[in-house]
Amino acid sequence: MQGKQLILISFIVGGTYAVALEDRGPLILEPMKTPKIIFNPTPLYVGFGFTTGALRIGKSKLAFNHNIEEQDRTGALTVLFGYDIHKRIALEGRYTTSFIKESLANMQNISLLLKPHFSLADEMSAYALLGYGKSTLLGVKGHSIDIAKSDFQWGFGLEYDTTETLTYFVDYSNFLQNVKNLSADALAIGIKYRF
């Protein structure tokens, strides 16, 4: 008798289970989706650029042509450190020093700049450089130039993001404007790395 009851219970439970599966429809297994890894770089970045500087008698003219009289060109290296304080504003420190000079002076500049920027396209943005810096010009080859001046500095530029961490930039900076009848500015091209 117990055997018949066990078979009957098994039949009832099995039948109920079969009906439950039948009500749900066929079982379909879907492949598991892999989670998308999103890389969010930190707001810190560093960079360097090769710079052509110009030392001029009088005011800056936004021209970097070696045929202009009363202009001395220099080759320089610019190192920069930055921090994005907002998605559209960064704080940037820059140091520029000349390593190639023509005839008048060695040039050094250190500055702390506010860098507002806005997007032109998905990977390209324009920016301004506004801040305070110190320029030092020391004469070479017998020139008696000796200037160390702290003042307002400004510039503008373009950036192109190649990846989430690498960015190319080109910019213009005005370091010194008509101090002892001399002006200094620079045109830089370089790369930035975001941590």
C-alpha positions in Angstrom: 0.0 0.0 0.0 2.8 2.4 0.9 4.4 1.8 -2.5 1.2 2.7 -4.3 0.9 5.9 -2.3 4.5 6.9 -3.1 4.0 6.3 -6.8 0.7 8.3 -6.7 2.4 11.2 -4.8 5.3 11.1 -7.3 2.9 11.1 -10.2 1.0 14.1 -8.8 4.1 16.1 -7.9 5.7 15.3 -11.3 2.5 16.1 -13.2 2.2 19.4 -11.3 5.8 20.3 -12.1 5.4 19.4 -15.8 2.3 21.6 -16.0 4.3 24.5 -14.3 7.1 24.2 -16.9 4.5 23.9 -19.7 2.8 27.2 -18.5 6.1 29.1 -18.5 7.0 28.1 -22.1 10.3 26.8 -23.4 13.4 27.6 -21.4 15.8 29.8 -23.4 19.3 30.4 -22.3 20.9 33.7 -23.4 24.6 34.4 -23.5 25.8 36.3 -20.5 26.7 40.0 -21.2 30.1 41.1 -20.2 30.1 44.4 -18.3 31.6 47.4 -20.2 34.7 48.7 -18.5 34.6 52.5 -18.4 38.0 54.2 -17.8 37.6 57.5 -16.0 40.9 59.3 -15.9 41.7 61.5 -12.9 41.6 65.3 -13.2 45.5 65.4 -13.1 47.6 65.7 -16.2 51.2 66.4 -17.2 52.6 67.4 -20.5 55.5 68.8 -22.4 55.9 70.8 -25.6 58.5 72.2 -28.0 58.3 75.9 -28.1 59.5 78.6 -30.4 59.9 81.8 -28.5 60.3 85.3 -29.8 62.0 88.3 -28.2 61.2 91.6 -29.8 62.0 95.2 -29.5 58.7 96.9 -28.9 55.3 95.2 -28.7 54.5 91.6 -29.6 53.2 91.1 -33.1 52.0 87.5 -33.2 54.6 86.8 -35.9 57.3 84.1 -35.7 59.2 84.8 -38.9 63.0 84.8 -38.8 63.0 87.6 -41.4 61.4 90.2 -39.1 64.1 92.7 -38.0 64.4 93.4 -34.3 63.3 89.9 -33.4 65.3 87.1 -31.8 63.9 83.6 -31.9 64.6 80.9 -29.3 63.9 77.1 -29.1 62.5 76.2 -25.8 61.0 73.3 -23.9 57.7 73.7 -22.0 56.7 71.4 -19.1 53.2 71.7 -17.7 51.1 70.3 -14.8 47.4 70.7 -14.7 44.3 69.9 -12.6 40.7 70.0 -13.9 38.8 71.9 -11.2 35.6 71.8 -13.3 34.6 70.0 -16.5 35.2 73.3 -18.4 38.0 74.9 -16.3 41.5 73.7 -15.4 44.3 75.2 -13.3 47.7 74.8 -15.0 51.3 75.5 -14.1 53.9 75.9 -16.8 57.7 76.2 -17.0 59.4 77.2 -20.2 63.1 77.4 -20.7 65.1 78.1 -23.8 67.8 75.8 -25.0 68.5 77.2 -28.5 69.1 80.9 -28.9 70.0 83.2 -31.8 71.8 86.2 -30.5 70.0 88.3 -27.8 69.0 86.4 -24.7 68.1 83.2 -22.8 64.4 83.1 -21.8 62.7 81.4 -18.9 59.1 81.7 -17.8 57.1 80.2 -15.0 53.3 80.7 -14.8 50.1 79.7 -13.0 47.2 79.9 -15.4 43.4 79.5 -15.3 42.4 77.5 -18.4 38.8 77.8 -19.5 38.0 75.5 -22.5 35.0 74.6 -24.6 34.4 71.8 -27.2 34.5 72.4 -30.9 33.9 68.8 -31.8 33.9 65.4 -30.0 37.7 65.3 -29.8 38.7 68.9 -30.3 38.5 71.9 -27.9 39.6 75.5 -27.8 41.0 77.2 -24.7 42.2 80.4 -23.2 45.2 80.8 -20.8 44.8 83.6 -18.2 47.1 84.1 -15.2 50.2 85.3 -13.6 53.8 84.5 -14.4 57.4 85.5 -14.1 59.6 86.0 -17.2 63.4 86.1 -17.0 65.6 87.3 -19.9 69.4 87.2 -19.6 71.5 88.6 -22.4 74.0 86.5 -24.3 76.9 87.3 -26.6 77.6 90.7 -25.0 74.0 92.0 -24.8 73.2 93.7 -21.6 69.6 92.4 -21.2 68.7 91.6 -17.6 64.9 91.4 -17.0 63.0 89.6 -14.4 59.3 90.7 -14.5 56.2 89.2 -12.9 53.0 90.2 -14.6 49.7 89.2 -16.1 50.1 86.5 -18.9 47.6 85.3 -21.4 47.3 82.9 -24.4 45.0 80.7 -26.4 45.1 77.3 -28.1 43.6 74.1 -29.4 43.6 70.5 -28.1 42.9 67.3 -29.9 42.1 64.1 -27.8 43.5 61.0 -29.5 42.6 58.7 -26.6 41.1 59.2 -23.1 44.6 59.8 -21.7 46.6 61.4 -24.6 46.0 64.9 -25.9 47.9 66.9 -28.5 47.9 70.7 -28.1 49.1 73.8 -29.9 49.0 77.2 -28.3 50.2 80.8 -28.2 51.4 82.5 -24.9 52.2 86.1 -24.3 54.9 86.3 -21.5 56.1 89.9 -21.5 54.7 93.0 -23.1 56.9 96.1 -23.7 59.1 95.9 -20.6 62.2 98.0 -21.1 61.1 98.2 -24.7 61.2 94.3 -25.0 58.3 91.8 -25.5 58.4 88.0 -25.3 55.9 85.4 -26.5 55.9 81.8 -27.6 54.2 79.3 -29.8 54.1 75.7 -28.4 53.2 72.3 -29.8 53.1 69.3 -27.5 51.4 66.4 -25.8 49.6 65.9 -22.5 49.0 62.7 -20.5 46.1 62.3 -18.2 46.4 59.9 -15.3 
